[in-house]
Amino acid sequence: MNNLSAIGAIPGAMQSATGAMNRSVKSLEKDANVIARSSGLEARETVGALVDSRQQVLYTQAAAKIVKASDEMLQSIIDIRA
C-alpha cells in the first residue's frame, strides 16, 4: 500500500470504528433497560441482555483498537513525509 492509499483508508477506518462504538452504546442502553425492568436473573430476557452487554464491551474494545491503529498509521505517514 503506498502512502496516498494508506491516507485514504484512515477516514474509512475511523468512520467504521466510531459507527461501531455508537451502535454499541445504543445496544448497551437497550440492554440496561431490559435488565432494569427484569424481575430476576432467571428470566431468559435478562440473561440475554447480560450476555449482549458483555459482547458490546468487546465490540467497543475492538473499535478502540481500530482507532488506535489508524492514529498510529497516520503518525507514521506524517513522520515519513516530514
Beta strands, then each sheet from edge to edge (+ up, - down):
end
